[in-house]
């Protein structure tokens, strides 16, 4: 695999990685290049914007949840038919958690495994020459990775730019662009991050605007030239999550959109068929399917519509009498008795699990999870271990019954009950990665 790639990293979240990544992806695509997009870490929203910017699916690579062989296999998939791979990092470049399958979940792990040079997006607001010290620290902290250049973000003036750039160049790193402060540049956000790509009005014009902004202030061709050839680690093929059924009905709309493309690829490669349906359009699960998968998303924003989607709810209940139904996070909440929205209004859900959840009093739940099945399940036999993550603000008012799994976070050595299981219906707040 020789497709060149680069990874956009930063010292911390909020440094401008997404702005730079999306603008660069669209700018390169407009120049006629076929761009393979990658997102580091457990993220559903950014990859959908990548796909909108490039016209190709974006894949997640996660060194905490994925073994090296699977990372290499997915990188190979991202490179197929591509002229260049642009990977967007997560959080700070070296941020992660212990006990991972191929690393700590840091973006730096992905760059090291695949040989991708790093392009740093550095927020210089409140800094001048000190920025060079921070950037030099990032460039020399880990000998496994190489920083190829820097794009300075939130420059306040031409004088500010000269002061910062001089220090960075003295530190031996090229400045490949300088983005001025401009509050008009960006995308709308909500409590789990950006508004979803499918919900963003005039998304094509917005992406072209980001590309125009990047083109005006960044040396796009020079950045493309520093991309390095993607390495193929010599590793045994990873054990990839097997499909839970032959014919899988997956809910997909604005309420249930958090479904990883890499899972779809793996399941299809193993011979499974995936059919999508929309609960918000009051569609029943396809009758010919063997299992229903309700992904996460934003059911709390559409709880009223879901409560009145009688065809969907009755069809789901009928399906669950004879075939398995599984829900993740938002899908788990939809399987419960009641979902209370941010305004305190209670909405009746499917009632297939003894669960009540609320968004009226929000509390962040975030982190990697290692889960073990407590009984045989379509996902695997009793005792099967899975890796994934949890990210939601919902609070549990009632959760009663047989647990779906035992789970722990990356910083714990103790398992706790996770989710619920009743006959053929199961779910939890845990998002499966692999």
C-alpha positions in Angstrom: 0.0 0.0 0.0 1.7 3.2 -1.2 -1.0 5.9 -1.1 0.6 8.9 0.7 -1.1 10.1 3.8 -0.8 12.7 6.6 -2.4 13.1 10.0 -3.7 16.5 11.3 -2.9 16.7 15.0 -2.9 19.3 17.7 -1.9 20.1 21.3 -5.5 19.9 22.4 -9.1 19.9 21.3 -10.5 23.1 19.9 -7.2 23.9 18.0 -8.8 23.9 14.6 -8.2 20.3 13.4 -11.7 19.9 11.9 -11.6 23.3 10.1 -8.3 22.5 8.6 -9.2 18.9 7.8 -12.5 19.6 6.1 -11.1 22.6 4.2 -8.1 20.7 3.1 -10.2 17.7 2.0 -12.6 19.8 0.0 -9.7 21.9 -1.5 -7.8 18.8 -2.7 -11.0 17.2 -4.0 -11.8 20.4 -6.0 -8.3 20.1 -7.5 -9.2 16.7 -8.9 -7.6 14.5 -6.3 -9.3 11.5 -4.9 -9.1 12.0 -1.1 -9.3 9.1 1.3 -10.6 10.4 4.7 -9.9 8.9 8.1 -10.9 9.9 11.7 -8.9 8.8 14.7 -10.8 7.7 17.7 -14.5 7.0 18.4 -16.3 9.7 16.5 -19.5 9.5 14.3 -20.0 13.1 13.4 -16.7 14.2 11.8 -16.6 11.2 9.4 -20.0 12.2 8.0 -18.6 15.7 7.2 -15.5 14.0 5.7 -17.7 12.0 3.4 -19.6 15.1 2.4 -16.3 16.9 1.7 -14.7 14.1 -0.4 -17.5 12.1 -1.8 -16.1 9.0 -0.2 -16.8 7.1 3.1 -14.5 8.1 6.0 -13.3 5.3 8.3 -12.4 5.4 12.0 -9.1 4.1 13.2 -8.7 3.5 16.9 -5.6 2.1 18.5 -7.4 1.4 21.8 -10.2 -0.6 20.4 -8.6 -2.1 17.3 -5.6 -4.5 16.9 -2.8 -3.4 14.5 -4.0 -5.8 11.8 -7.4 -4.3 11.6 -6.0 -0.8 11.6 -3.8 -1.7 8.7 -6.7 -3.3 6.9 -8.9 -0.3 7.3 -6.1 2.1 6.2 -5.8 -0.1 3.1 -9.5 0.3 2.5 -9.2 4.1 2.8 -6.4 4.1 0.3 -8.2 2.1 -2.4 -8.7 4.4 -5.4 -7.3 7.4 -3.5 -4.5 9.7 -4.4 -3.9 10.9 -0.8 -5.2 10.1 2.7 -6.1 12.9 5.1 -6.6 11.7 8.7 -8.1 14.0 11.4 -6.8 13.4 14.8 -8.7 13.5 18.1 -8.1 15.6 21.2 -4.4 16.2 21.8 -1.9 14.3 19.7 -0.8 12.0 22.5 -4.0 11.8 24.5 -5.3 8.3 25.2 -6.1 5.7 27.8 -4.3 2.6 29.2 -4.9 -1.0 28.2 -5.5 -0.6 24.5 -5.3 -3.2 21.8 -2.6 -1.5 19.7 -1.8 1.6 21.8 -3.5 4.1 24.0 -6.0 5.4 21.5 -3.9 8.4 20.7 -3.7 9.9 17.2 0.1 9.5 17.5 -0.4 5.7 17.6 -2.1 5.8 14.2 0.6 8.0 12.7 3.3 5.7 14.1 1.7 2.4 12.9 1.0 3.7 9.4 4.0 6.0 8.8 2.0 9.1 8.3 3.7 12.5 8.9 1.9 14.9 11.2 0.6 18.3 10.2 0.1 20.3 13.4 -2.8 22.7 13.7 -1.8 25.1 16.5 -4.0 27.7 18.2 -1.7 30.7 18.8 -4.3 32.9 20.5 -2.7 34.3 23.6 0.8 33.2 22.5 3.7 34.6 20.4 7.2 33.1 20.6 6.0 30.7 23.2 4.1 28.8 20.6 7.4 27.6 19.2 8.3 26.0 22.5 5.0 24.1 22.6 5.3 23.0 19.0 8.9 21.9 19.5 7.8 19.8 22.5 5.1 18.1 20.4 7.6 17.4 17.6 10.2 15.8 19.8 8.0 14.1 22.5 7.7 10.7 20.7 10.4 9.4 18.4 7.9 7.1 16.6 6.3 10.1 14.8 7.5 12.9 12.6 6.0 16.4 12.4 6.2 17.7 8.8 4.9 21.2 9.3 2.6 23.5 11.2 -0.5 25.5 10.3 -1.0 28.4 12.7 -4.6 29.1 13.7 -6.3 32.2 15.1 -3.7 34.7 14.1 -4.6 38.2 15.4 -2.5 40.4 13.1 0.4 40.4 10.6 2.8 41.3 13.4 1.4 38.4 15.5 2.0 36.0 12.5 5.6 37.2 12.0 6.4 36.7 15.7 5.0 33.2 15.9 6.3 32.1 12.5 9.8 33.2 13.2 9.9 31.2 16.4 8.5 28.1 14.8 11.0 28.3 11.9 13.9 28.7 14.3 12.7 25.5 16.0 13.3 23.8 12.6 9.7 23.3 11.4 8.1 24.9 8.3 5.0 27.0 8.7 2.6 25.8 5.9 -0.2 28.2 6.6 -1.6 30.9 8.9 -5.3 31.1 9.6 -6.6 34.5 10.8 -9.3 34.7 13.5 -12.6 34.6 11.8 -15.7 33.6 13.9 -17.7 33.2 10.6 -15.6 30.1 9.8 -16.9 26.9 11.3 -19.9 24.7 11.6 -22.9 24.7 14.0 -22.6 22.6 17.2 -24.8 20.8 19.8 -24.2 18.8 22.9 -22.5 15.8 21.3 -20.4 18.0 18.9 -21.2 19.3 15.5 -24.7 19.3 14.1 -24.8 16.2 11.9 -23.8 16.6 8.2 -27.2 15.5 7.0 -28.9 18.2 9.1 -26.5 21.0 8.2 -28.2 23.4 5.9 -26.4 24.3 2.7 -23.6 21.9 3.6 -21.9 22.0 0.2 -21.6 25.8 0.2 -20.3 25.6 3.8 -17.6 23.1 2.8 -16.7 25.2 -0.2 -16.4 28.2 2.1 -14.0 26.3 4.3 -12.0 25.3 1.3 -11.8 28.9 0.1 -10.6 29.9 3.6 -7.9 27.2 3.6 -6.9 28.0 0.0 -6.4 31.7 0.8 -4.2 31.1 3.9 -2.5 27.7 3.5 -0.1 26.2 1.0 -2.3 23.3 -0.1 0.0 21.8 -2.6 3.0 21.9 -0.3 1.0 20.1 2.4 0.0 17.5 -0.1 3.6 17.1 -1.0 4.7 16.3 2.6 2.3 13.3 2.8 4.2 10.1 3.4 3.7 6.7 1.9 1.4 4.5 4.0 3.2 1.6 5.6 1.7 -1.9 5.7 2.6 -3.3 9.2 3.6 -7.0 9.0 1.0 -8.3 11.4 -1.5 -11.1 11.5 -5.0 -10.2 10.4 -7.0 -9.0 13.4 -10.1 -10.8 14.6 -12.9 -8.6 13.2 -16.3 -8.4 14.8 -18.5 -10.9 13.1 -22.0 -9.9 12.0 -24.8 -10.6 14.5 -27.1 -12.0 11.7 -27.2 -12.8 8.0 -29.8 -10.1 7.2 -29.5 -7.0 9.5 -32.1 -4.2 9.6 -30.3 -1.0 10.7 -32.2 2.2 11.6 -30.8 5.2 9.8 -32.1 8.8 10.0 -31.5 11.9 12.1 -32.4 10.1 15.3 -30.3 7.0 14.7 -27.2 7.9 12.7 -24.3 6.7 14.8 -23.4 3.5 12.8 -19.7 3.0 12.0 -18.8 2.4 8.4 -16.1 0.0 9.4 -18.6 -2.3 11.0 -20.8 -2.2 7.9 -17.7 -3.1 5.8 -16.7 -6.0 8.2 -20.2 -7.4 8.3 -20.7 -7.2 4.6 -17.3 -8.8 4.0 -18.4 -11.7 6.1 -21.4 -12.2 3.9 -24.1 -10.2 5.8 -26.8 -8.1 4.1 -27.7 -4.7 5.6 -31.0 -3.0 5.0 -31.7 0.5 6.3 -35.0 1.9 7.5 -36.2 5.1 9.1 -38.1 5.2 12.4 -38.7 8.9 11.9 -40.4 8.2 8.6 -42.5 5.7 10.6 -41.0 2.7 8.7 -41.2 -0.8 10.2 -38.1 -3.0 10.3 -37.9 -4.9 7.0 -39.8 -8.2 7.4 -37.2 -10.3 5.6 -34.4 -9.4 8.1 -33.1 -11.6 10.9 -32.1 -8.9 13.4 -32.8 -5.2 14.1 -29.9 -2.9 15.1 -30.9 0.5 16.5 -27.7 2.7 16.6 -27.1 5.7 18.7 -27.9 9.2 17.6 -30.2 12.0 18.8 -33.5 10.4 19.8 -33.9 13.0 22.5 -34.3 15.7 19.8 -37.0 13.6 18.0 -38.7 11.9 21.0 -42.2 13.3 20.2 -42.0 12.0 16.6 -40.7 8.6 17.7 -43.5 8.3 20.3 -46.1 8.9 17.5 -44.4 6.6 15.0 -47.0 3.9 15.4 -46.0 1.8 12.5 -42.4 1.7 13.6 -43.2 0.9 17.3 -45.7 -1.8 16.5 -43.5 -3.3 13.8 -40.5 -3.3 16.2 -42.6 -5.0 18.9 -43.8 -7.6 16.5 -40.3 -8.2 15.2 -39.0 -8.7 18.8 -41.4 -11.5 19.4 -39.5 -13.9 17.1 -36.1 -12.2 16.3 -33.4 -10.3 18.1 -33.4 -6.6 18.5 -30.3 -4.7 19.9 -29.9 -1.0 20.7 -26.8 1.1 21.3 -27.0 4.4 23.3 -29.8 6.3 21.7 -31.2 3.0 20.3 -31.1 1.6 23.8 -33.1 4.6 25.1 -35.7 4.0 22.3 -36.2 0.4 23.5 -37.1 1.6 27.0 -40.4 2.7 28.6 -40.0 6.4 28.7 -37.6 9.1 27.4 -37.8 12.5 29.0 -36.6 15.3 26.8 -34.6 18.5 27.8 -37.9 20.3 28.5 -39.0 17.7 30.9 -41.7 16.2 28.7 -42.0 12.4 29.0 -42.4 10.4 25.7 -43.4 6.8 25.5 -40.9 4.6 23.7 -41.1 1.0 22.6 -41.4 -0.5 26.1 -39.3 -3.6 25.3 -36.9 -3.0 28.2 -37.6 -1.8 31.7 -35.7 1.5 31.2 -36.4 5.1 31.8 -34.0 7.9 30.7 -33.9 11.6 30.9 -32.2 14.6 29.3 -33.7 17.1 31.7 -30.7 16.9 34.0 -27.8 16.2 31.8 -24.6 14.4 33.0 -21.7 13.6 30.7 -20.7 9.9 30.5 -17.6 9.5 28.3 -14.8 7.0 27.8 -13.6 3.7 26.4 -15.4 0.5 27.5 -14.3 -3.2 27.6 -17.5 -5.3 27.7 -18.0 -9.0 28.3 -21.2 -10.8 27.3 -23.0 -12.4 30.2 -24.9 -14.9 28.0 -24.9 -16.2 24.5 -26.0 -13.4 22.1 -26.1 -12.8 18.3 -22.9 -10.9 18.8 -21.1 -13.9 20.3 -21.0 -16.6 22.9 -21.0 -16.0 26.6 -17.8 -14.4 27.8 -17.0 -12.8 24.4 -15.0 -9.5 24.9 -15.8 -6.4 23.0 -14.2 -3.0 22.9 -16.0 0.3 22.4 -16.9 3.6 23.9 -19.7 5.5 25.7 -20.6 9.1 25.1 -23.9 10.5 26.2 -25.5 13.1 28.5 -28.6 11.0 29.4 -29.3 10.0 33.0 -30.9 6.8 34.0 -34.0 7.0 36.1 -34.8 3.3 36.0 -32.9 0.3 34.7 -34.3 -3.0 35.9 -33.7 -6.5 34.8 -31.0 -8.9 33.6 -27.8 -7.0 32.5 -26.7 -7.3 28.9 -22.9 -7.4 29.8 -20.3 -6.6 32.4 -18.2 -3.6 31.5 -15.3 -1.5 32.7 -13.6 1.7 31.6 -10.0 2.0 30.7 -9.0 3.0 34.2 -10.7 0.3 36.1 -10.0 -3.3 36.9 -13.6 -4.0 38.1 -16.6 -4.9 35.9 -20.0 -3.4 36.5 -23.4 -4.4 35.0 -24.1 -2.7 31.7 -27.4 -2.4 29.8 -30.3 -4.8 29.9 -31.5 -8.0 28.2 -35.1 -9.3 28.1 -35.7 -12.4 26.0 -34.7 -11.4 22.4 -34.2 -7.7 23.1 -30.9 -6.2 24.4 -29.1 -2.9 24.6 -26.7 -0.7 26.5 -25.1 2.8 26.3 -22.0 1.0 25.0 -21.1 1.7 21.3 -19.4 -1.3 19.7 -16.1 -0.6 17.8 -14.7 -4.1 17.6 
